[in-house]
Structures are given as structure tokens and as C-alpha cells.
């Protein structure tokens, strides 16, 4: 009967270990976390949760000859949880605790239970798995020089308790595999972070170029009008003195030169995919139509306008339109079903654009929280290009607010 019980215990032990390995492999292969962009602490909790679950599955089936031996195994298992807890805050401290237990545990277990007869090594499965998990998380959070030292010291710590050199090579290889796996995950995470940063920078540059192209159209319109008026001055005002006519000629030539430079600049800024020619640019008078189209989708949007928007500079009006457009688009993606309020107010030589939305009534539409908010970056670039102020962030009621303060002279304060 004892042999049958031992066979069943061994089978349960093997199943528990295999289940733990499946969990760990799943966690690592899927990105060492329950969701993309999860924090290292969350990923650590998942890995260590698997290790501790296996420990509690193993303790009841660890064969011990006496109650004292069972108590030693349970207490030792609880102590093995210390590195698992410490690794969430101090991975290297947790590793030192794990190495200390790998050194001392065989000396404590030996008088009470012969673990070597159970599976060949003088440590409990729980301690071994916890140590491996801690080693993995250390590798995921430290650079290669540190990892080489950690691997070497870990191997040296277990060497005195192993029966022969074959077991030593096996443990060294397993530890190296765990370290390499954690290091690979760390490198992949760093590469993903660098890619997101580069994408954010590239998008910011493209947004600046797009803003410059739009402002070029506005400035070109004014300069073309200046050329025409300077050219027509001699015909509209026949009584001009020769000196004044000469000044108008100089103004006309300078305006033409400036317009040519603007066109050359546009050639540099315009991407190959841009269609030739400039389409009419929207302005603040088009905001009402945009809000109406947004309402037609079923959204609740309130629009308030204070002051005369008809006399706004073209660049300010275009930026106001784009800011409202992006704010409405963001509210639809990040807070579906939320009520939105838009306000355009001309106060003291400045235009204040405010867009607020309440908390969403439905889940966000396929939004990855780890991805940069390019729309907010673009709005900020527009406002700063005009010398204004910009702020965006969550509100106390769970919503989001965007506020842009644009100077009407398009030159800002600087």
C-alpha cells in the first residue's frame, strides 16, 4: 500500500510540475504578462503566482517520515516564499535570499527528510521553482554583466550539494537557460519601447510638417494678396509720387520673392503622397458643421461660441478647427457614448478652445494604453507653433478635457 501511495504521490507531483511549467511557458511566450504593456510588477506577480501555486500543490505530497519532518518541510516552504515577495521590489535582494536558502536548506532538511531519494536533489520542488522564478525575474530586470555574476554565483551555491558533476552541469545549464530567457524578454521589451519612442518622434515630425504645410497655404494666400494689391496700387491711385510708386515696386518684388521661397519650402515639406495644389482649409465657421456630423453618429455634443469668430486670423482658425476635430475623434475612441461639450471663446485678444467629455458609457474601441497619444502630441504642436498654451488630462468625474489658448496675433508671447 505504501508503494501504491508513493506512486500516486509521484504522479501528482509530476502533474503539478508540468502544470507549473505550462503556466510559466505561457506567461513568457505571451509577453511575460497578462496583457500588452503591463508593468514589470504585474508580470512578476503572474510568474511568482504560478511558482507559489505549485509549492502549495507539492507540499502535501512530499513524503516525510515524521511529523517533525513535515513541519520542517512546511516551514521551509513558507520561508521559500520570502524571495518570491521580495522580488516584486528588489530582485537582487530576492536572489540573495534564494541563494542563501539553496545553501542552507539541504543542511536543515537532511536530518528529517531525504529529498534526494524523491527526485535526486536535496531541495524541495517549491524552493527550486521559486529560485528559478526569482532568477528569471532578475534576468528580466538587469543587464548582462550582472546576469553573468548571478548565474556563476547561483551555480557555485548549489554545487556542494549535488551528487556528481553531471548534476552540476544540468543545474548550470538550466540556470543558464532561465537567465537567457529572462534576458531575451528584457531585450525584446526594450526594443519595443525604443520602437514606440521612434514612432512617436516620427509622428511628431510629420505632424509639424503637416502643420507647416497648412500654415504655408494660409501665409501664401496673404502674400499673394499683398503682391496683387502692390501691383494694382499704381492703377488704383494715379496721383502717387514717383517715390511712392518705387516703394510699391519694392514691396511687390519682396512679396514675390517671399512667395517663391514659401513655395520652395512647401516642396521640401510636402511628402510624395500629397496631392498637388492646396485644398481650401477649414476654419472656426466650419466647427458647427463638424459637430452636426458628429451628432449624426448618435453622440451627444454641445457647442457654445462666445465672441466673433469671423475675424480670427486664418492660422488660428485652422488650428481651432483641427483641435476640436481631434478632441471629438478621441472622445469617440476612448469614451464611447460620453456627452461632449465644445466651447470657443474670444476673450482679451485670445481664443480659448475647450473640449470636455464625460466618462465613457461603453468600453474604449480597441485602444492600447501603452501606445503614444499622437493626437494630443499634434494638438500641442499646433498650439505651440502659434505661441499659445495647451493642456490635456483626465477630469475628476472620470472624463477628459482639452484646453487650448491661442493668441490672435499668431505670434504668441515670445
C-alpha positions, 0 to 999 in steps of 0.5 A: 500500500505504501508503494501504491501511495508513493506512486500516486504521490509521484504522479501528482507531483509530476502533474503539478510540475508540468502544470507549473511549467505550462503556466510559466511557458505561457506567461513568457511566450505571451509577453511575460504578462497578462496583457500588452504593456503591463508593468514589470510588477504585474508580470512578476506577480503572474510568474511568482503566482504560478511558482507559489501555486505549485509549492502549495500543490507539492507540499502535501505530497512530499513524503516525510517520515515524521511529523517533525519532518513535515513541519520542517518541510512546511516551514521551509516552504513558507520561508521559500516564499520570502524571495518570491515577495521580495522580488516584486521590489528588489530582485537582487535582494530576492536572489540573495535570499534564494541563494542563501536558502539553496545553501542552507536548506539541504543542511536543515532538511537532511536530518528529517527528510531525504529529498534526494531519494524523491527526485535526486536533489536535496531541495524541495520542488517549491524552493527550486521553482521559486529560485528559478522564478526569482532568477528569471525575474532578475534576468528580466530586470538587469543587464548582462554583466550582472546576469553573468555574476548571478548565474556563476554565483547561483551555480557555485551555491548549489554545487556542494550539494549535488551528487556528481558533476553531471548534476552540476552541469544540468543545474548550470545549464538550466540556470543558464537557460532561465537567465537567457530567457529572462534576458531575451524578454528584457531585450525584446521589451526594450526594443519595443519601447525604443520602437514606440519612442521612434514612432512617436518622434516620427509622428511628431515630425510629420505632424509639424510638417503637416502643420507647416504645410497648412500654415504655408497655404494660409501665409501664401494666400496673404502674400499673394494678396499683398503682391496683387494689391502692390501691383494694382496700387499704381492703377488704383491711385494715379496721383502717387509720387514717383517715390511712392510708386518705387516703394510699391515696386519694392514691396511687390518684388519682396512679396514675390520673392517671399512667395517663391521661397514659401513655395520652395519650402512647401516642396521640401515639406510636402511628402510624395503622397500629397496631392498637388495644389492646396485644398481650401482649409477649414476654419472656426465657421466650419466647427458647427458643421463638424459637430452636426456630423458628429451628432449624426453618429448618435453622440451627444455634443454641445457647442457654445461660441462666445465672441466673433469668430469671423475675424480670427486670423486664418492660422488660428482658425485652422488650428481651432478647427483641427483641435476640436476635430481631434478632441471629438475623434478621441472622445469617440475612441476612448469614451464611447457614448460620453456627452461632449461639450465644445466651447470657443471663446474670444476673450482679451485678444485670445481664443480659448478652445475647450473640449470636455467629455464625460466618462465613457458609457461603453468600453474604449474601441480597441485602444492600447494604453501603452501606445503614444497619444499622437493626437494630443502630441499634434494638438500641442504642436499646433498650439505651440507653433502659434505661441499659445498654451495647451493642456490635456488630462483626465477630469475628476468625474472620470472624463477628459478635457482639452484646453487650448489658448491661442493668441490672435496675433499668431505670434504668441508671447515670445 
